[in-house]
Amino acid sequence: MEQKQMADQMADTVMAERWEPETGKFRKTENLLSAFGFSEWETMPRVISFVGAGGKTSTMYDLARELAANGARVLVTTSTHIFKPERYKVEVVSKLADLPGEKSGYLGADAESELKKTEMTRHESENHAAVGKILVAGKQAQGPGMEEKLTMPEDLGDESVMKRLLSHFAVILIEADGSKRLPFKIPSETEPVLIPQTGMVVACAGLKAGGKTFADVCFRFASHGAWLKRKETDIVTAEDIALVFMDERGSRKGLDGRYYRILLNQSDGEAEKKLSESIVAVLPENLQRVCIRTTRMAQEE
């Protein structure tokens, strides 16, 4: 059921809005790419990690589809765990270096021999990708109930492997922590798992968390949320969500100078929209400028 719900969400369309400090309003953008502040996908970082909770996976696939529709070849993987989607091609491999290429056209002897002939620029690499595609790859997760999940490939982040992958994929999207499908989370001491090549971190939270208790909607609050100085029975406020986005113990953990974007998902009703505006009001201006909210709309059949 959980997997089917995720698949249904990924079939919906998403509307993105970016905060404008000059007008004090969210403004609708053409797509996610422009909401992230890039006029063309060729100018965005090539390795993007998604962290946080509340629509993280769905938004990652939204971006993947958008990029593929514009001709990009996209690799989706994880540094923690991710469900195997029904909608896209999935390769279960222990190592990304083992991705097949002879028939799939992703990697392999033919692709390697082609690469040896010339040193590709990024533009040439994107042309080499030809038609946009989405490939989901990862290692089979182990344990009870893990049959439908992938986990981190053993060589994700290896310099030579990443160089090879980036010769065949225009963009690599990584789900970099888990949230047990709750709308809000506090990272543990080992989260997020950002590989060295990550160029942009997209931090997510679901606006449905507002007005509910930490115990009900915040993953890892009991074990790692003491620094917020709140109780499990306290109600999650705009200030709480903003603090997690601002603090290096929260979503900015391990950022280390990378591009940073704040994504407020689940802006489906007036209460959520008002909450998003209250969150932005708490953020400093430099973070207001990278704040985006999304509304998911079911497609008509």
N, C-alpha and C positions, 0 to 999 in steps of 0.2 A: 504493500500500500504506500509506504513512504517513497519508494522509488517511482511509482506511478504518479504520485502527487508532484514530485520534482519534474518528471517528464512533462506533465501537463503545464506546469509553470513555465518551463522553457519554451513551450509552444506559444505563450502569450507574447504580446508586444509590450514594449516599455517606452514610456515618455520620460525624458530627462530634462531637468531644469538646473541652471547654474546660478548661484547667488551673485548679485551685482551690488557691491558695497555703495557704489555711486547712487543707485536708485533705491537701495534698501529693499530689494525684491528679488525673488527667484524669477529668472527669465527662461522660457522654453528654448531649447536648443534643437538643432536639426537632428542630432543623433548623440550617442554616448561619446563618440570621439570628440566632437566639438565641445561637449560638456566637460570633458577632461582637459580641454584647452589646446587641442591640436587641430589645425586646419586640414591636415592630411595624415593618413596613418603612417606614411613613410617617415614622418618627423617624430613619431612617438618612440619611447624606449622599447626595445625589442623583447625584453623579458619583464613581465609584469606579475607581481604577486598580490593575491587577494587575501585580506586578513579580516578578522572580526566575525560578525554574525548578522543574521537577518537579511537573507537574499544574496549572500556572497556567491554561491554557486550559480544561481540563476543569472545574476548580472555578468558573471564571467562568460557564460555561454551566450548571453546577449551580445557582448563585445566580440566574441569569436565569430558569431554569425554575421555581424556587421562588417568585420574585417574581411571575412571570406567572400561576402557579397561584392566587395570592392577589389577582389582578385588576390587577396593575401592567402598564403598557405599558413595555417595556424595549428600549432601543437598545444594541446591542453594536457596538463599533468598535475601531479600533486607532490608536495613535500611532507604530507601527512596521510590523509585518506580522502577518497572521493568515490561516489557511486559510479558504476558503469552506466552511461546513458544508453538508451535504446535508439536514440535518434542519430547518433554519429558512429563512424567507424571506430572500433576499439581494438587496440593491440595490447595483449597481456604479455609483458616481457620483464625479466628480472633486471635487465639493463637496457637503457635507451640505445646503446651501441648495437643492440641486437634487433632493432627495428628492421623489418623486411623491406627490401627495395626492388627486387627483381620483378615482381608482379605489381606491387602497390605503387611503385614510383616514388616512395618516400626516401629510403636509404638503400644501400647495397652496392654490389660490385659495379653495376653500370653507372650509378650515380657517382661512386668514388672515382672511377676512371675518368669521368667527365670533369670532375673537380680538379684532377691532377693536370688537366690540359691547360687550365688557366686560373689565375687568381681572381675570384669574383669580387666585384664591388657589391655594395648592398643592393644597388639598383639592379645589377645583373642577376643577383641572387633572387630577387623578387620576380624578375622576368623568367628565370629558370623555373620558378614555382608554377608558372603558366596560370592555370585556372585555380581560383581560390578553393581551398579544401580545409576541412577540420578533422584532425586526428586526435583521439584521446588515447593516451598511453600510460601504463604504470605496471607495477608488480602486483601479482595477485595477493590480496590481503589474506591472512591466515587466522583461523579461530572460528568458533561457533557463530553462525549468522553473518559471516564476512564474505560469503560467496559472491555477492554482487558488488563488492568494493575493491578498489585498487589502492595500493599504498605506494610510497616513494620508491622510485627506481634506484638501484644501488649506486648508479653513477651520475645521478642528477647533480649538477654543479661541477662535475669534473671538467677542467679547462678544455682538454682536447675534445671531449664528447660534446660539450656545448658549442665549441667552434664548428664542429661538424654539423650539428643540428641547425645552427644559425646559417649555414650555407644552403639549407633546404627549406627551412621554415622562416617566413618573414617575421613572425611574432610567436613567442612562447608564453602562454598564460598558466600560472601556477596557483592552485589552491594551497595556501600556506599555513592554515591552522583549521581546527574543527570547532563546532559550536553545538553539536547535538540538536541542530535545527531550532535552537532558541534564538530570539531576536537580539540578544545583547550578550557580551562576554567580557571577561577579564583574562588576559593571557597568563599562562603559567610561566614558570621560570625557563621552560624549554621552548616557549612559543613567542612569536611565530618562527617558522623555519624558513629563513630567507637565504637563498643561495647567493654566492658572491656576485653573480651576473645580474641579479635583480636590479632593474633601473628605475622602477616605479612601484610604489606600494599603494594599493587602493584599500582603505580602511572602511568597513561597512558596519552599519547598525540598522536594525529594524525599528521603525517608529512605533510599531505595535507594543514595544516595551514600555512606553510612557504610561504612567498611571497604574502600573502593576508592581507587585513587590519584587524585590531582588530575588527572593527565593523561587518565584514562579518563572522569571524570564531571563535571568542572568547566569550564564554558564560560568562555572568556576568561581562564583562570588564567594562561596563559603570557604574555599581553600586559598584564594589568592586576592580577595577584594578588601583586605583589612585596611589598606592604604587609603581607601575612599572614606574611611571613618563613618560607615553606614551600617545598619543592621539588616538582616535578612528580611525582616518584616517591614522595612521602610519602602516607600513608594519611589520608583525610579522617576527622576525629574530631568528636565532639560539640562540643568547644571551637572548632573551626574554623567549624562551621555557626553556632554561637551568636555568634561574633565578627562574622560577616558580617551577622547580624540586628541587632547592636548598633551597629556602626560607621557613621559618616556617609560612609565610602568604600564601604560595602556597601549593604544594603537600605534604610537610613535616608537615603540620599543624596537631597537635595532635599525632605525631608519638610516642613520649614518649618512646624511646628505642626499639621499635618493629623492626623486620626485615623490610627492605625497598628495593623495586625493582623498577627500572625505565623502562617503556615499551614504546618504540617508534614504534607505529603501522603505517601501510600504507606505508611501504618502497617498493613501487611498481615500481618506475622508478629511473633513474640515479639522477635526481634532488633531490628526497627524500632521496636517499642513501647518497648523498653528504651533505645534510642538517643534517642527523643523525650524520655523522662524525664531522660536525662543532659544533653540540650541545655537543657531548662528549668532544671536545677540550676545552670547557668552563668549564666543570664540574671538581671539585677536584678529585684526584685519587680515594678516597674512594667511590665516587659515580660513577666514570667511571667503577669500577669493578662490579657494580650491574646494569649496563645498557644493555638492550636487545632491539633488533629491530626485527620486524616481517614483513613478506611478506605473503599476503593471495593469494592463488592460487586456482582457480576454478577447481573442480574435473571434469574429463571427464565423460560423460554419455555414 
